[in-house]
Amino acid sequence: MNRSVRTTCLTTFAGAALFSAPAYAAPTAGPGVSATPSITYTTDGTTVAFDFNLKGTQHHANGPDHTTTRTPGPMSMSVDFGDGKGRTGGDSGVLQCTSKGVSPLNFSSHYQYRYAKPGTYKVKLDFRYCGDANNSHVTKTVDVKVDATPAPPGRGGIKPFMNSDLFVSSSGRTLTYDFVAQGVQHYVSANGGTPYPNKDLTGYQIDFGDGKSTGGNGTGGATCTDVGADPVYLNLDDLSHTYAKAGTYTVKATGYYCGDGGEKTVTSTKVVKIGASAQPVPTPSKPGTSGGTTTGSTTVGPKVQTDMTHEGSSTNNTAAFAGGALLVAAGGTLVVRRRTR
């Protein structure tokens, strides 16, 4: 199978809008609030798995319709990875802080980042939340030491995983689809040589349910190893396939990556009705897991689209931002503009 991987810096994910919450009656003024940030991390070679956390309490916020809402997350988060290249973050958009009410704050964001070279880096985390000073800021700084040696098999390090989702729509007999996969995989090796990070999934395949398929290979002939941790993502965006005849078809997208014990797969499937008035058949959607399967149509919440502007020498980006929207990054600057469609 001749497989070639195409990646872009535009990634889409399904889920409820970040920091969204139902409106309710405006509360009265609340007591004082406070929040404490923290950073935990695991290293594997020059790749670092971060958890950025904020715990405490905050006041409520006004939404775009001027109703006061509880806010489950901070107003914004920004991270400087200390290498002069990597920054990322996100914000709650239209929410505005008030001095009323008190909401519990228990926020966590998981993020994979790869440094270009070994060294000690000062990582600074900044949260903005609805504190007593309205838009209050709290920061946390840690020194992170990384080296070029990947963790040996079975001795800690970052475990491989892969998440995926498939978005489909149809018009007449033409199917339009997006396939997204993101996660962390082990290094690859060429002809038994020194393991090295692979910037792509090892491959992908799209089966359209009519006996036809398409796919790509992203290793260039290299094979998987059991060492290292490599942030990686694939985004096949706005591609199409034309069916010969009307009918109901099951579309299956498979991503291949280097997991523990060799090449593993993650799959997403959707059922689509092709015809003059074709529409996707709504079925439940499940989040992807390592080596797992997602099925059904995207029916939970709006489709969140994240535009990422990347600067720097690295072209491979992987990260995660909690609360329903995932981001992807590893070296370079991410400028995040969130919108729903």
N, C-alpha and C positions, 0 to 999 in steps of 0.2 A: 504494500500500500504506500503510495507516494503522499507523504503528509508534510505540509509546510505550515508553520504557525505564523499568524499575523496578529500583532498586538497593537493597541492604541492606548492613548492616555485619556480615554473617555470610558468610564465604567458605570454601569447601571445596576442597581440592586432594588429588590422589592422589599417593602416594609412600611410601617407607619412612619410618618414624618418625625424627625428627631425632635425631642423635647415637647411633643404635642401632648395635650391633656384636655379633658372635657371641661367646659365652662360651668360655673355654678355661681350662686349668690355671692356678692362682694363681701369679704370679711371685714371685721373691725381691725384697728391698729393692733399689732402683735408685739410681744416682748422681744428682747434682743436675740440675735442669731449669730452663729459663727460656723466656720467650716475649716477643715484641715486637709491639705493635699498630701499625697504620698506617692512614691515611685518604687516599684519593685521590678526586677528584671532578671533574665537568664541569658547567658552568652553561649554562643557556639561558633567558634572562629570569630569572624568579624560581623556576624549576624547577632542581633540582640532582640529578644522578645520582651517588650515593656508592658507593664500594667500601670496606667495612670489613674489615680483614685482621688475622689473628693468625698469626704463624709462630714456630716454635721446637720445644720438647719439653715433655711433661707426664707425670706419673705416671698409673698406671692407676686405674680406679674400680670400686667394687662396684655390681652391678646389683640389681634388686629380689629376685632369688633368691639373693643373697649370693655370687654367683660374680664373680670379678674379670675385667673386660673392658678391652680397649683402647678409648680414646675418640678418634674422629677430629676432634671439635670441642671448643670450650670448654664449661665447665659453664653459663655464662650470658653474654649480651651485652646491654648497655643503651646507648642513645644519647639524649643531650639535644641537640636541634637549636638551642638558644640563643634561641628566640623566645618562650619562656614558655608555649608551647602544645604543641609537638611532642616527644613522647618515644616510644620503642618499644624492644622487646627480646624475649628469649625465654630459656628455660633448659632444661636436660636432664632436668628432672623428678626421677625417683627415683634417679639415679646419685649415689653418694657417693665422694668422693676417698679414695685411699689414699696411702701413701708408698712404694709398691712399683712396680717396673718403669718403663720409659720408652717413651713412644709419640711418634712425630713429630706435630707440630701444624702444619697448613697449611690454615687456614680463611679463607674469603672470603664476604662477604654483600653482595649488590648491592641498593641501595635508592634509590627515586625519591621526592623530597620537594619540595613546592612551598610557598614562603613567601608570606605574605599581602601583603607589601610589600617594596620594595627596602631594602637595608641591609647591614651587616656583622654576622654572627652567629658566636658562639663555639660550635662544635660539639664536644661531649665524648663520647668513646667509652670504655666501661668493659667489660673482659672479666674473668670469673672462670674460673680454670683450676686443674688439679691440680698445683700447684707444690710447692716444698719446704716452704712454710708451709700445706700442705693446700689450703684454698680461697684461693689467691693471687689478687690483683687487679692488673691493669695498666691504665693509662689513656693516652689520647692526645687532645689538644685542638688544634684548628685554627681559624683565623678564615676564614670563608667570606663573600665579598662577592658580592651579587647585585643586579641592576638590573632595571628593567621592560622593557628592550628585548630582544625575542627575537633569536636569531642569524639572520642572513639566509641564504637558501637557498645551500647549497654552501660555507658558511664555518664549518664545525664545528658545535658545539652537540650536543644529544642526539638521536640517531636514533630515529624512530618504530619501535615493534614491538608485537606483540600475541600473547599466549599464550591458549589456551582449552582447556577440557575439558568433556565431557558425561558425566553419570552417569545411568543408567537402571535402573529395576526395573519389574516388572509383577505384577499380581494379576488373574487372570481376563482381561478385555479392557481393563483400565485400565492405562495407562502413567504412571509417575511419573518425573519427570526434573528434574535440576539442570543449568544451563548457566552456566559461569564463564568470563569473559574478563578479562584484566588486562594492562596495558602502558602505553605512552606514545604519544600521537598529536599531530599538529600542531594549531595553532589553527584556528578557523573564522571566517568573516566573513559579516556580514549585508548584503546589497545592496552589496557592494564596499567596505564600511566598514573601520574599524580591526580587525585580527585580535584575537581574544580567546580565552581558554581555554574549552573546552566540557567540562562536568562529566560528560558521558555518552559512551558510544560513539555514533557517528552513527546506528547502528541495529542491529537483529538480526532473524533469521528462523529459525524452527524448522519444518522439513518433516518430517511424521510418516510419510511413505512410503505413505500411503493416499489421496493426492490432497488432503489438507488441511494447512494450515499456520497459524502465528501469527507475529506480529512487532511491531516497534515502531520509531519514529523518535525520535532524541534530539537533533536539531539545531534544531528549531523553524524550519526553512526556511533556515538558514544553510548555507554551502558551505565545503568544505575549502580551506585555504591551504597554502603550503609553508614557513611559519615557525612558530617556537615549539615548545615541548615541554610537553605536558599529561598528567600522570599520571591514569589513568582506569581504572575497572573496572566490570564488570557481573556481578551475581549473580542469576540466576533460580532460586529455591530451592523445592523441593517442589511443582512444578506438575504438572498431570495432563492426560491426553488419553485419551478413550475410543474404541476402535476398533469399527466396526460388525460385524466378523467376525474370527474367529481366523485366524492366519497368521503368517508371518515378515516383518518390516518393517525397513527401514533408516531410522533416524532421523538427520537431518542438521541440525546447529545452525551458523548462520553469524553471525559478528560483523562489523560494518562500522566502520571507523575511518579517520582522516585520516593516510595515510602519505605518503611522498615521491611526488609526481606525482598526488595526488588521493586519492579514497576507495579503500581496499583492504579485503580480506576475510581472515578467518581462520575455518576450519571444523573441526568435530569431528563424527564420525559413530559411531553404534553400531547393531548389529544386535540386534533383540529379537524373541523368539517370544511371540506373544499367543495365549492360550488358557486352558483351565481350570487347567493347571499350568504357566503360562508362566514362563520364566526367561530372563535375558539370554544370548545366545549368546557364549561367551568367545572373543575374538579379541585379537591383540596391541594394546598401547596405545603410542602414540608421543607425545612432548611436542610441544605447539604451537610454531610458529615464526612469524615475521613473514610474513603472507600465506600461511601454510602450512596443512597439514591434519593432524588427528589422527584415528586410526581405532581401532576395536576396543573391547573392554570394559576396565574398570579392574581389572587382575588382578595388578599388581605392588605388593606391600606393602599395609598397611591403609589405609583411607581416613582421612586426617588432617583433622580439623575444627578450625578456628581461630576462637574467639570473640573479637571485637574490640569493646571499649567505647570509643566516640569522644566526645571533649569538644572544645569550641572551635567557631569559626564555620564552618569548612570542612566540607562534606559529602562531598567527593571524596577518596578515600584510595587511595594506591598505594605498594607497596614490595615488596621481596623479601628473604627470609631463607634463606640457603643450607642445603644438606644435605637437600633433599627437600621442605621445606614453604615455601610462599610466603606472605608477608604483603602487605598493601596499606595505604598511608597517605600523607597529604599535609596536614598541619596537624591539630592536636588530639592527644589522648593515646590511645595504644593499650594496653589491658590484655590480655595474651595468656594464655589458658588452653588448653593443648593436650590433646586427648584423641583416641583412635582409636575407630572404630565399625565 
